[in-house]
Amino acid sequence: MDFVTVQGHRLEYQLIPSTDAAAPVIVFLHEGLGSVSMWRDFPTQVVSATGCPALVYSRYGYGQSDPLTASRHASFMHDEGLKALPELLDKLKIDKPILFGHSDGASIAIICAGGGARALTGLIVMAPHVMLEDLSIRSIRAAKQMYETTDLRAKLARYHADPDSAFWGWNDVWLNPDFLNWNIEEFLPRIRCPVLAIQGENDEYGTMEQIDRIARQLPDTELVKLPDCGHSPHRDKPSAVLEAVARFVEKIRRPASAGKAPRITTGT
């Protein structure tokens, strides 16, 4: 694992090479309680399936990156997408990547893409949030109770040097009254790269309305709706996700040979 300083904070990162020197880098942005290690071997599987190299990193407050020194504000995803992520890409000399975000990471990717912070080759969002839903808040409140009453803290300590920083840095801001009107749909019409949106039908943190809103604003979005799948499609339905990602990457890299992918697909 390597480290880089971004916005004054030391972040851990991992670069996974591929054999195709011309392929765009796929940048993985983890969920609200994620980290480099919590992706497990999924990024490596994506590299094998697509031929693209990958960058995996832990945001400030997660994994082995610096722990938080202050509470987050409701604008933290905007700060990540418009300031921290572009600086990280600059420091690692990554040009026109494909952003692959999960949950909070997907929202950060949308903000980066729609905010024009960097030119992108493509955008993959998995279980994204574009607006706040009651379901999300109920599940985040339930997670708070679990953290206070079960061994969830010990489980998170396997992946985070400071599990309290990771958990409360995520949970507190989502339950903050200032977050009640959070919405990033304004960024959607400004996205200028191909989009793949993936959602599980049994996602406990968001409904299909999240990716349907993306498709209404960006009609060329490819939607993948997965039955019997929760908030982490790459763990619940890895084969379906890898197939969709490989097809999408092939389409945007070699559009003439890839053919037209279906706009809405379902997995098994």
C-alpha positions as CSV (number, residue, x, y, z in Angstrom):
1,M,0.0,0.0,0.0
2,D,1.2,3.5,-0.8
3,F,0.2,6.9,0.6
4,V,-0.3,10.3,-1.0
5,T,-1.2,13.7,0.7
6,V,-4.4,15.2,-0.6
7,Q,-6.0,18.4,0.9
8,G,-3.5,18.1,3.8
9,H,-4.4,14.5,4.7
10,R,-2.5,11.3,4.1
11,L,-4.5,8.8,2.0
12,E,-3.8,5.2,1.4
13,Y,-4.0,4.0,-2.2
14,Q,-3.3,1.0,-4.4
15,L,-2.6,0.9,-8.1
16,I,-3.4,-2.4,-9.9
17,P,-1.7,-2.6,-13.3
18,S,-3.0,-4.1,-16.5
19,T,-1.3,-5.2,-19.7
20,D,-3.0,-2.5,-21.9
21,A,-1.0,0.7,-21.6
22,A,-3.6,2.7,-23.6
23,A,-6.6,1.7,-21.3
24,P,-8.2,4.3,-19.1
25,V,-7.7,3.9,-15.3
26,I,-10.8,2.8,-13.4
27,V,-10.9,4.8,-10.1
28,F,-12.8,3.1,-7.3
29,L,-14.7,5.2,-4.8
30,H,-15.9,3.3,-1.8
31,E,-19.1,3.4,0.2
32,G,-19.8,5.3,3.3
33,L,-18.1,2.7,5.6
34,G,-15.7,1.4,2.9
35,S,-12.0,1.4,2.4
36,V,-9.3,-0.1,0.1
37,S,-9.4,-3.5,2.0
38,M,-13.2,-3.6,2.1
39,W,-13.3,-3.9,-1.7
40,R,-11.4,-7.2,-1.3
41,D,-10.5,-8.6,-4.7
42,F,-13.3,-7.0,-6.6
43,P,-11.1,-4.3,-8.3
44,T,-8.6,-7.0,-9.4
45,Q,-11.5,-8.9,-10.9
46,V,-12.6,-5.7,-12.8
47,V,-9.1,-5.3,-14.1
48,S,-9.1,-8.9,-15.4
49,A,-12.6,-8.4,-17.0
50,T,-11.9,-5.1,-18.7
51,G,-8.1,-4.9,-19.3
52,C,-8.1,-1.5,-17.6
53,P,-5.7,-0.6,-14.7
54,A,-7.3,0.5,-11.4
55,L,-6.8,2.9,-8.6
56,V,-8.3,2.1,-5.3
57,Y,-8.0,4.5,-2.3
58,S,-9.5,5.2,1.1
59,R,-10.9,8.6,1.6
60,Y,-10.0,10.8,4.5
61,G,-11.3,9.2,7.7
62,Y,-11.3,5.6,6.4
63,G,-9.1,2.6,6.2
64,Q,-5.4,3.4,6.9
65,S,-5.9,7.0,5.7
66,D,-5.7,9.8,8.3
67,P,-8.6,9.7,10.8
68,L,-11.0,12.7,11.0
69,T,-10.0,15.6,13.3
70,A,-13.4,17.3,13.1
71,S,-17.0,16.6,12.3
72,R,-18.0,16.5,8.6
73,H,-20.4,19.0,7.1
74,A,-23.4,18.3,4.9
75,S,-21.3,19.4,1.9
76,F,-18.7,16.7,2.4
77,M,-19.5,14.8,-0.8
78,H,-19.2,18.0,-2.8
79,D,-15.8,18.7,-1.2
80,E,-14.7,15.2,-2.1
81,G,-15.9,15.3,-5.7
82,L,-14.9,18.8,-6.6
83,K,-11.7,19.2,-4.5
84,A,-10.1,16.1,-3.0
85,L,-10.7,13.7,-6.0
86,P,-9.4,16.1,-8.7
87,E,-6.3,16.7,-6.5
88,L,-5.7,13.0,-6.1
89,L,-6.0,12.4,-9.8
90,D,-3.5,15.3,-10.5
91,K,-1.0,14.0,-8.0
92,L,-1.1,10.4,-9.4
93,K,-1.1,11.8,-13.0
94,I,-4.4,10.0,-14.0
95,D,-6.1,11.5,-17.0
96,K,-9.6,10.9,-18.2
97,P,-10.4,8.0,-15.9
98,I,-13.5,5.9,-15.6
99,L,-15.0,6.6,-12.1
100,F,-16.6,3.6,-10.4
101,G,-18.4,4.6,-7.3
102,H,-20.4,2.7,-4.7
103,S,-23.1,4.4,-2.5
104,D,-21.5,7.6,-1.1
105,G,-18.6,7.0,-3.6
106,A,-21.1,6.9,-6.4
107,S,-22.6,10.2,-5.3
108,I,-19.1,11.7,-5.1
109,A,-18.4,10.4,-8.7
110,I,-21.6,12.1,-9.9
111,I,-20.6,15.4,-8.4
112,C,-17.2,15.2,-9.9
113,A,-18.6,14.3,-13.4
114,G,-21.4,16.9,-13.4
115,G,-19.3,19.5,-11.7
116,G,-16.8,19.5,-14.6
117,A,-13.9,18.9,-12.1
118,R,-12.2,16.5,-14.6
119,A,-12.7,15.1,-18.0
120,L,-13.9,11.5,-17.8
121,T,-14.0,8.5,-20.1
122,G,-17.0,7.0,-18.3
123,L,-19.0,6.8,-15.1
124,I,-20.2,3.7,-13.3
125,V,-22.4,4.2,-10.3
126,M,-23.5,1.4,-8.1
127,A,-26.3,2.0,-5.5
128,P,-25.9,5.7,-5.9
129,H,-27.7,8.4,-3.9
130,V,-28.9,11.5,-5.8
131,M,-31.5,12.5,-3.2
132,L,-32.4,11.7,0.4
133,E,-35.1,9.0,1.0
134,D,-36.8,8.0,4.2
135,L,-35.6,4.4,3.6
136,S,-32.0,5.6,3.7
137,I,-32.5,7.5,7.0
138,R,-34.2,4.5,8.6
139,S,-31.4,2.2,7.7
140,I,-28.7,4.6,8.9
141,R,-30.5,5.0,12.2
142,A,-30.6,1.2,12.5
143,A,-26.9,1.1,11.8
144,K,-26.3,3.5,14.6
145,Q,-28.1,1.2,17.0
146,M,-26.1,-1.7,15.8
147,Y,-22.8,0.1,16.3
148,E,-23.8,1.0,19.9
149,T,-25.2,-2.4,20.9
150,T,-23.4,-5.1,18.8
151,D,-19.9,-6.1,17.7
152,L,-20.1,-3.9,14.6
153,R,-17.3,-1.7,15.9
154,A,-15.0,-4.7,16.2
155,K,-15.9,-5.9,12.7
156,L,-15.1,-2.4,11.2
157,A,-11.8,-2.4,13.1
158,R,-10.6,-5.1,10.7
159,Y,-10.7,-2.5,7.9
160,H,-10.2,0.9,9.5
161,A,-7.3,2.1,11.7
162,D,-9.9,4.2,13.6
163,P,-13.4,2.6,13.3
164,D,-15.0,5.4,15.3
165,S,-13.7,8.0,12.8
166,A,-15.1,5.9,9.9
167,F,-18.5,5.2,11.5
168,W,-19.4,8.5,13.1
169,G,-17.9,10.4,10.2
170,W,-20.5,8.7,8.0
171,N,-23.4,8.2,10.4
172,D,-23.5,11.6,12.1
173,V,-23.6,13.7,8.9
174,W,-26.4,11.6,7.3
175,L,-28.5,12.1,10.4
176,N,-27.7,15.8,10.8
177,P,-30.8,18.0,10.3
178,D,-28.7,20.1,7.8
179,F,-28.6,17.0,5.6
180,L,-32.4,16.7,5.2
181,N,-32.6,18.7,1.9
182,W,-29.5,17.0,0.4
183,N,-29.9,16.5,-3.3
184,I,-27.4,16.3,-6.2
185,E,-29.7,16.1,-9.2
186,E,-28.5,19.4,-10.4
187,F,-25.2,17.7,-11.5
188,L,-26.9,15.1,-13.7
189,P,-27.7,17.1,-16.8
190,R,-24.1,18.4,-16.9
191,I,-22.5,14.9,-17.2
192,R,-20.8,14.5,-20.5
193,C,-19.6,10.9,-20.5
194,P,-21.3,7.5,-20.8
195,V,-23.0,6.3,-17.6
196,L,-23.8,2.8,-16.3
197,A,-26.0,2.7,-13.2
198,I,-26.4,-0.5,-11.1
199,Q,-29.0,-1.0,-8.3
200,G,-30.2,-4.0,-6.3
201,E,-34.0,-4.4,-6.0
202,N,-33.6,-5.1,-2.3
203,D,-31.2,-2.3,-1.5
204,E,-31.8,-1.3,2.1
205,Y,-30.4,2.2,1.6
206,G,-32.2,3.3,-1.5
207,T,-35.0,2.5,-4.0
208,M,-34.9,2.2,-7.8
209,E,-36.0,5.8,-7.9
210,Q,-32.3,6.8,-7.4
211,I,-31.1,5.3,-10.7
212,D,-34.4,6.0,-12.5
213,R,-33.9,9.7,-11.8
214,I,-30.4,9.5,-13.3
215,A,-31.9,7.9,-16.5
216,R,-34.6,10.6,-16.7
217,Q,-32.0,13.3,-16.7
218,L,-29.5,11.3,-18.9
219,P,-31.6,9.2,-21.3
220,D,-28.6,7.3,-22.7
221,T,-27.8,5.8,-19.3
222,E,-27.5,2.1,-19.2
223,L,-29.4,0.7,-16.2
224,V,-28.8,-2.6,-14.6
225,K,-31.5,-3.7,-12.0
226,L,-30.6,-6.8,-10.1
227,P,-33.2,-9.0,-8.3
228,D,-32.4,-10.6,-4.9
229,C,-29.7,-8.0,-4.4
230,G,-29.0,-5.5,-1.6
231,H,-26.9,-2.4,-1.2
232,S,-23.6,-4.1,-2.4
233,P,-24.2,-5.6,-5.8
234,H,-20.5,-6.4,-6.2
235,R,-20.8,-8.8,-3.3
236,D,-24.4,-10.0,-3.8
237,K,-24.3,-10.4,-7.6
238,P,-20.6,-10.3,-8.6
239,S,-20.9,-12.1,-11.9
240,A,-23.8,-9.9,-13.1
241,V,-21.9,-6.8,-12.1
242,L,-18.6,-7.9,-13.7
243,E,-20.5,-8.7,-16.9
244,A,-22.2,-5.4,-17.1
245,V,-19.0,-3.5,-16.3
246,A,-17.0,-5.4,-18.9
247,R,-19.7,-4.8,-21.6
248,F,-19.9,-1.1,-20.7
249,V,-16.1,-0.5,-20.8
250,E,-15.9,-2.4,-24.1
251,K,-18.7,-0.2,-25.5
252,I,-17.1,3.1,-24.6
253,R,-13.6,2.1,-25.6
254,R,-14.6,0.4,-28.9
255,P,-18.1,1.7,-29.8
256,A,-18.0,0.5,-33.4
257,S,-17.3,-3.1,-32.5
258,A,-19.3,-3.4,-29.2
259,G,-22.8,-2.7,-30.7
260,K,-25.6,-1.0,-28.8
261,A,-26.1,-2.3,-25.3
262,P,-29.6,-2.6,-23.9
263,R,-30.7,0.4,-21.8
264,I,-32.2,-1.7,-19.0
265,T,-31.0,-5.1,-18.1
266,T,-31.6,-7.4,-15.2
267,G,-29.3,-9.9,-13.6
268,T,-29.7,-13.3,-12.2
